């Protein structure tokens, strides 16, 4: 069964006075095969709850939460889901019990794609949606609200990430992900289709 995918709250990053930031990532709901999987619940409580309400859902109806990485702006809203299982690229956490996972999120056709660079343990998800592959990218790609979001291959590979722990690994991860993704949901920014018009090497 193919998945249905929804952005519950659009990712944003805004610079405020005094060097402060307002930031929360794209909170993404993946539904399929009787499982509701929430990716990166973020820090925007109101936006997330409003997004769930638009789907007719409450936090209690989310089965599993996937975190692309553990920067706090991506995980503060975990506290809204005290009963949900939580997973990363290696384990599902159920209370203090850890269960290893493999290539796919258990019970789904959602593939876990290691994408280190922004952080060493960063991972993205590849989701089959109506004949296409959607990439839930976390901070593999992200933009501030006032940035121009360029989506050609060169711009995407060279996109600056001031918080990256390993820029070389980040570029390699982007190359692997772009080779497979038809549609990308970035951590912060608008959903986009990679522009392949000038790059016949990408399908």
Buried (B, 14 or more C-beta within 10 A) or exposed (E): EEBBBEBBBBBBBEEEEEEEEEBBBBBBBBBBEEBBBBBBBBBBBEBBBEBBEEBEBEBEEBBBBBBBBEBEBBBBBBEBBEEBBBBBBBEBBBEEEEEEBEEEBBEBBBBBBBBBBBBEBBBBBBBBBEEEBBBBBBBBBBBBEEEEBEBEBEEBEEBEBEEBBBEEBBBBBBEBBBEBBBBBBBBBBBBBEBBBEEEEEBE
